[in-house]
Amino acid sequence: MNKPAPLIAIARHRLSVDGAGVTTLVAFHGCPLRCRYCLNSQCWEPDGIRQWMTPEALVNELMKDNLYFLATGGGVCFGGGEPLLRSDFIVSFCQLCPKEWRINLETSLQVETSLLEAVIPYVHYYYIDVKDLNPDIYLRYTGSDPKLLMANLQLLAHHHLQERVTIRLPFIANFNTDDDRQRSRRQIEAMGFSRFDLFEYKVPQAPA
């Protein structure tokens, strides 16, 4: 499949941000969530699309970074938005790009499990933005239910991929507490995941 997908950004020469080595971030338009403090709100705004590209065109564009990828063990990180909404695109890209490129994924896992299943053979590492596993907190913050997220975490655990996953658990002022976050962590640790990124969202200040 070589259909074009909408992108909001291609960010080059990123180091120690989206995976090992020098990484190029490819951010897709489109997201199933409506998070209160979204850092990339252009991903769901109708005028947020910067360009459309096919998998082949993207591979050709990123060949400019090939020497950096090979020299540092880096590669491409797909983000967004929600990259798994474009799983067909990612699979086609991975089938075309050099096998030495490392493929990382930044995802909320808030998609049907079949979309995650399709990319598992190609993805080297996952950064999963969990928010919070308390259904009420998750709903208030994202507008969605965490059932799909949980099903996809279980799918990754079923494939014994826990060591290739970092779970991002933020403290979100006015939405969760550190106790909430620790409860989410224990629930995820019970599935065998052990790598966590604990941080605090910087809440936007209301204009004076």
C-alpha positions as CSV (number, residue, x, y, z in Angstrom):
1,M,0.0,0.0,0.0
2,N,1.4,3.4,-1.0
3,K,-1.4,5.7,-0.1
4,P,-0.4,9.2,1.3
5,A,-1.0,10.1,4.9
6,P,-1.3,13.5,6.5
7,L,1.6,14.8,8.5
8,I,1.8,17.6,11.0
9,A,5.7,17.6,11.2
10,I,9.0,16.0,10.3
11,A,11.5,16.9,13.0
12,R,15.1,15.9,12.3
13,H,18.3,15.3,14.3
14,R,16.7,14.6,17.6
15,L,19.0,13.0,20.2
16,S,18.1,11.1,23.3
17,V,14.4,12.2,23.0
18,D,12.6,9.6,20.8
19,G,14.9,6.6,21.2
20,A,18.5,5.5,20.7
21,G,20.8,7.5,18.5
22,V,19.9,10.3,16.1
23,T,16.1,10.1,15.4
24,T,13.8,11.8,13.0
25,L,10.3,12.3,14.4
26,V,7.4,11.8,11.9
27,A,4.2,13.1,13.4
28,F,0.8,12.1,11.9
29,H,-2.4,14.1,11.8
30,G,-5.4,12.5,13.6
31,C,-6.0,11.4,17.2
32,P,-8.9,9.6,18.9
33,L,-8.3,11.6,22.2
34,R,-9.1,15.1,23.1
35,C,-6.7,15.7,26.0
36,R,-7.2,18.8,28.0
37,Y,-3.5,19.9,27.8
38,C,-2.7,18.6,24.4
39,L,0.8,19.6,23.3
40,N,0.0,18.9,19.6
41,S,-3.5,20.1,19.2
42,Q,-2.9,20.7,15.5
43,C,-3.0,16.9,15.2
44,W,-6.9,17.0,15.3
45,E,-7.5,20.5,13.9
46,P,-8.7,20.5,10.3
47,D,-6.0,23.0,9.2
48,G,-3.2,21.2,11.1
49,I,-2.0,19.2,8.2
50,R,1.4,20.4,6.8
51,Q,1.8,17.9,4.0
52,W,0.7,14.6,2.6
53,M,3.3,11.9,1.9
54,T,3.3,8.3,0.7
55,P,5.5,5.7,2.5
56,E,7.8,5.7,-0.5
57,A,8.1,9.5,-0.6
58,L,8.8,9.5,3.1
59,V,11.6,6.9,2.8
60,N,13.2,8.9,0.0
61,E,13.0,12.1,2.1
62,L,14.5,10.4,5.2
63,M,17.3,8.9,3.2
64,K,18.9,12.3,3.8
65,D,19.4,11.2,7.4
66,N,20.6,7.7,6.6
67,L,24.3,8.3,7.6
68,Y,23.2,9.7,11.0
69,F,20.9,6.7,11.6
70,L,23.6,4.1,10.6
71,A,26.4,5.9,12.6
72,T,24.4,6.2,15.8
73,G,22.0,3.3,15.7
74,G,19.1,5.7,15.3
75,G,16.1,5.8,13.0
76,V,12.6,7.0,12.9
77,C,10.0,7.7,15.6
78,F,6.4,7.7,14.5
79,G,4.2,10.0,16.7
80,G,1.4,12.4,16.3
81,G,-1.4,12.5,16.9
82,E,-1.9,8.8,17.1
83,P,0.4,6.9,14.7
84,L,-1.4,3.6,15.0
85,L,-4.3,5.1,13.1
86,R,-1.8,4.9,10.2
87,S,-0.6,1.4,10.9
88,D,-0.9,0.4,7.2
89,F,1.4,3.3,6.3
90,I,3.9,2.4,8.9
91,V,4.0,-1.2,7.7
92,S,4.6,-0.1,4.1
93,F,7.3,2.3,5.2
94,C,9.1,-0.4,7.2
95,Q,9.0,-2.8,4.3
96,L,10.7,-0.1,2.1
97,C,13.2,1.5,4.4
98,P,16.7,0.1,5.2
99,K,16.5,-2.7,7.7
100,E,19.1,-1.0,9.9
101,W,16.8,1.9,10.7
102,R,15.4,1.6,14.2
103,I,11.7,2.1,14.4
104,N,10.1,3.7,17.5
105,L,6.5,4.5,18.3
106,E,5.0,7.1,20.5
107,T,1.4,6.1,21.1
108,S,-1.6,6.2,23.5
109,L,-2.6,2.7,22.4
110,Q,-6.1,4.0,22.1
111,V,-6.9,2.0,18.9
112,E,-8.3,-1.3,17.9
113,T,-5.9,-4.1,18.7
114,S,-5.6,-5.2,15.1
115,L,-3.8,-1.9,14.3
116,L,-1.2,-2.6,17.0
117,E,-0.8,-6.2,15.9
118,A,0.0,-5.2,12.4
119,V,3.1,-3.1,13.4
120,I,4.5,-5.4,16.1
121,P,6.9,-7.2,13.7
122,Y,8.5,-3.9,12.7
123,V,8.7,-1.7,15.9
124,H,11.8,-1.8,18.0
125,Y,10.6,0.3,20.9
126,Y,7.4,1.8,22.2
127,Y,6.8,4.9,24.3
128,I,3.3,4.6,25.7
129,D,1.4,7.7,27.0
130,V,-0.9,6.1,29.6
131,K,-2.1,9.3,31.3
132,D,-3.9,7.4,34.2
133,L,-5.7,4.1,34.4
134,N,-8.5,5.3,36.7
135,P,-11.4,5.2,34.2
136,D,-13.0,8.4,35.7
137,I,-9.7,10.3,35.6
138,Y,-8.9,9.1,32.1
139,L,-12.4,10.1,30.8
140,R,-12.2,13.5,32.3
141,Y,-8.8,14.2,30.9
142,T,-9.0,12.5,27.4
143,G,-12.7,12.1,26.8
144,S,-12.3,8.4,26.3
145,D,-12.4,5.1,28.1
146,P,-9.0,3.3,28.8
147,K,-10.3,-0.2,27.8
148,L,-8.5,-0.2,24.4
149,L,-5.3,1.0,26.1
150,M,-5.5,-1.9,28.6
151,A,-6.3,-4.5,25.9
152,N,-3.2,-3.3,23.9
153,L,-1.0,-3.4,26.9
154,Q,-2.1,-6.9,27.4
155,L,-1.3,-7.7,23.8
156,L,2.3,-6.4,24.1
157,A,2.7,-8.4,27.3
158,H,1.4,-11.5,25.4
159,H,4.2,-11.0,22.9
160,H,6.7,-10.6,25.8
161,L,7.6,-7.1,24.7
162,Q,7.7,-5.5,28.2
163,E,11.4,-4.7,27.9
164,R,10.9,-2.8,24.7
165,V,8.4,-0.4,26.3
166,T,8.6,2.8,28.4
167,I,5.4,3.7,30.1
168,R,4.8,7.4,30.5
169,L,2.8,8.3,33.7
170,P,2.3,12.0,34.2
171,F,1.1,13.9,37.3
172,I,-1.6,16.1,35.9
173,A,-2.6,19.0,38.2
174,N,-6.4,19.1,38.9
175,F,-6.9,15.6,37.4
176,N,-4.8,13.0,39.3
177,T,-2.6,12.7,42.3
178,D,0.7,10.9,43.0
179,D,-1.3,8.2,44.7
180,D,-3.4,7.8,41.5
181,R,-0.2,7.5,39.5
182,Q,1.3,4.9,41.8
183,R,-1.9,2.8,41.6
184,S,-1.6,2.9,37.8
185,R,2.0,1.9,38.0
186,R,1.3,-1.1,40.2
187,Q,-1.5,-2.2,37.8
188,I,0.9,-2.0,34.9
189,E,3.8,-3.7,36.8
190,A,1.5,-6.6,37.4
191,M,1.6,-7.2,33.6
192,G,5.4,-7.3,33.6
193,F,6.3,-3.8,32.5
194,S,9.1,-2.2,34.5
195,R,10.3,0.9,32.6
196,F,8.5,4.1,33.6
197,D,8.8,7.8,32.9
198,L,7.3,9.7,35.7
199,F,6.9,13.5,35.1
200,E,4.6,16.4,35.6
201,Y,2.6,18.1,32.9
202,K,3.1,21.8,32.8
203,V,-0.4,23.2,33.0
204,P,-1.0,26.1,30.6
205,Q,-1.6,29.4,32.4
206,A,-4.9,31.2,31.6
207,P,-4.3,34.6,30.0
208,A,-4.4,37.5,32.3
